[in-house]
């Protein structure tokens, strides 16, 4: 006969209470059934586990050794059950997210704040990744989800959910204020230093294709590691660069940077949430995704 976990759970209770009767009450069972189960366990193990006397139940040396292992296992199972209950109840857990600066500032910060306020016990780990880095980390199982900026290739088990459209504009610092007084063509700006994230980013490929569409050379004179480095470099007159219209609004209003109007039309960009559908999602991850994708946003 195969001994199941229930037999060891009963054994643990009997050892704890030193009584078949009290163990039966604690387990909401009956004393004859508890006794029968312990007789079966002793028979299967081929040794006595209990010494029965008028003073109650004590463990034999073999029973004591078994109890030390069973107690550890039962306690670990109990802790595991409590942990699962807390996670299901959103009292604890960890969610790991990959996000670009644009996605973080235009969308995620507000929704992460609302999630954190509602579920204080759930920890958030946010990694500042480029779009290709986020997709790679997601495929390797290092992220639960990622908010990234197009263009990107979501293939295989990756699912993409558009979150918002936003517009980027061309900016120049005070040294280039005169460019804001006219409508410029891309070709006319080819001799100005262009600031842009590096060739391993979606932003680089986005503008590279657009410049090619208008038959203009795309030469990046100053590469940044991340998008949020573009604006301060533009402010310090190191060159001109594209940046989120919404995120640049305060700097424009303060006169730190100027918008350069272009004759060419550029499409809006898209922030999307990427998930790996091949991996099961924990309760906290599902709830966060639900809050992130709750309603569209314009930027």
N, C-alpha and C positions, 0 to 999 in steps of 0.2 A: 504493500500500500504506500502511495506517495504521501509524504508529510507536507502539508501546505502551511502557508504563513499563519493561518488561523490557529494551528496547533501551538506554534511558538508564541503567538500573542496570548493564548490562554496560559501557557507555561509561564510567561512573563508575569501575568496578573496573579497567578497562584503564588509565585515566588515573592511578589511584592506584598501581598496581603497575608501570606503564610496561612492561607485558609482557602479551601475549595468553595465554601459557602460564600465568603466575602468576595471572592473572585467572580463567582457566578452573578452576584448582585451588581458588581461593577460593570460586568460585560452584558448585563441584561439577559442572562441565560439562566439555566437551572443547574443545580448542584450535581445531579446524576450525569448529565451530559458532560459537565466539566471533568468529572472523575473518569468517565469513559474515554474522553479524548486524551487525558494524561496517561491512562493505562495503555492506549494505543501508541502514544509517543514513546513510552518506556519500552514497549515490546519492539518497536521498530529500531530503536537505538541499541537494544540489547543490554540495558542496564537500568538500575533503579535511579530515579532522579529525586525522589522525595522520601523522607523518613516521616512516617505518620505516627503520631503519639497523642496522648490525651491533652498535651500542651499545645498541640497544633501541628503545623507542617514546617519541616526544616529541609534544607537541601543536602543531598549527599555530596561528596567531593566531586563526583561526575556532574551532578546537577549544578553545583556552584560554577564549575568551568563553563558549562553550557550557558548558564545565566549571564556570565560576563559578556559573551559574544551576542547573545540574544538581546540583552539590554541595550547594547550599543546599536544593534540593527533597528530595534523598535524605536529607539530615540531618534535615530537618523530619519526613519520613515515619518515619524511624527513631525520632525522639523521640516522635512520635505513637503509634507501635506500643508503645514502652516504657511510655508513660503509660497506654494502654489495658490493657496487661498488668498494670500495678500496680493499676489500678482494679478489674479483674476479680479480681485476687488480693487485694483489700482492703488494699493497701499504701498507698493514697492515695485522695483523693476528698473531696467536700464534701456534706453532707446538711443541708438547710435545713428547719426545723420551726417551725410556729406552735403555741403552747400557752398555755392559760390558767393562772393560778397554781394553781388547784385541780387541774387535770390534771397539772401539773408536780410538785407536792408530793405528791399521792396516788399517782401512778403512774410518771410519766416519769423522775424523777430516778434511781430505782433501776435502771431498765432502760437508761437512757442511760449510766449508770456502767458497767454490765456490757458494753455495746456498746463503749464507749471503751476499756475494759481489754482487750478481745479484739482490737480493730482500732485500734491507736494512731495509725496513719497517716491515718485518716479524720477530717476536721475536722467538727465539729458547730456549726451556727449556729442559735440558738434565739431566736425572736421572741415577746415577751410580747404576744399579741393577744387581744382579745375574740373571742367566737365569730363575730360578723358580719365582723370584720376578717380573721380567719383564712380564712373561706370566700371572701371577696373576693380575698385575696392568692393563694389556691390556684387560683382560676379564672383569674387573670391570669398564672399560671405562676411566681409569686414564691416559692412554697413547694413542697417535695416532698411533704409531708403535714402534717396538723394534728391535734392532740388537743384536742377541744373539748367543751363541756358543753351538753347539751340544755336548752331546745328550740332547734332549728335546722331550716332547710330545705335538705336535700341533694338537689338536683335535677340534671337533665341527666346529665353524665358523672361526677358525684361519687358515690363509693361510701362508705357508712358501715358501720363495724364496731364494735359495742359492746365496750368494754373493761372497764368496771366500773360497779357501782352504788354510790352513797354517800349518806349521810344528812346533811342540814343541820338544825341546831337553832337555836332563838331564844336569844340571849344578852343579858345585861345586866351592867353593871359593878357595883362595890361600892355605888354609889348606888341601884341597883335590886335589891339582894339580897332585899328583902322579896317581890318578885314570884316568887322561886324557891320560896317556901314554900306556894304554892297553885297550883291548876290554873287557868290564865287562858283567857279567850275572846279571840279577835282583836278583837272589838268593844270589849272593856274596855281594850285597849291603844292605842286610836286617838289618845289625847291625849299619848302618849309619842313622842318624836322617833325616827323610823325611819331607820336608816342602810342604804343599799343602793347597789350599782353603778348607773350611769346608765341612761337609757332606751334607749341603743344597745347594751345587753348582753342576753344570753339570760337572765341571772339576774333582771333587772328584769321581763322579760315572763313568766317562770316564776311569780314571786310576784304579779304583777299579776293573772294569770288565777286563781290560787288564792284571792286575796282576793275577787275578783268571784264566784267559785264559792260562797263563804260569805257573800255579800252584805255585804261589809265594804269600807269605803273604803280605797284604797291611796294613801297620801300619803307620799312620800319626802321627809324634811326635810333629809337630808344625803346628797348623791350622791358616790360615790367613783369614781375612774377605773378602779380594779381591785378585785378581790375581796379581795386580801390587805391592803387598807387598812381593811377593815371591823373586824377584830379589834382593832387598836390603838386605833381610835376608840371602840369599845365599852369597852375597858379604861380609857380616860380619861373615861368617863361622859358622852360626847357624845350618847348615845342607845342604843337597842337595835337588834340586827341579827341576821340569819341567817348562819350560818357552818358549815363542815364540822365535824361532831361529832368526827371523828378528829383534825383539825388543831387543834381548840380544847381537846383533852383536857388538855394540860399547863397551860394557863392556868386551866382549871377546877380542876385538882388544887391549884394554887398559891393558889387563892382570889382570883384577879384578876378573873374573870368568873363569872357564875352562869347555869345553864341555867334558862330559863323554860318550864315545862311548859304545853303548849297542849291545849285540849279538842279542837280540830280536828286531823284527821289529814292529814299532808302526805306525798305519795309520795316515794320515793327519786329522786335525780337520776342521770343517766347520763353518763359520759364515753365518747366515741366517737372512733375514728380515721377521718379523712376523707382520701380519695385521689381524684385526678383520673384516671379510667381512660383518658381520651383521650390522656394524655401517657405516653410510654415511660419506664420507671423504670430508673435505673442500678443496677448490682449492689449498691452500698452502701445505696441506698434500700430495695431489696427485702429485704436482710438485716436492716436496722434494723426495718422493718415486721414482719418475721417474729418478731423478738425482742420487739417491743412487744405483738404480738397472741398471743404464745405460750400464755398461760394466763389465765383470768379472775382478777380481784382483787376483794376485798370491802373497802369502806371505811365 
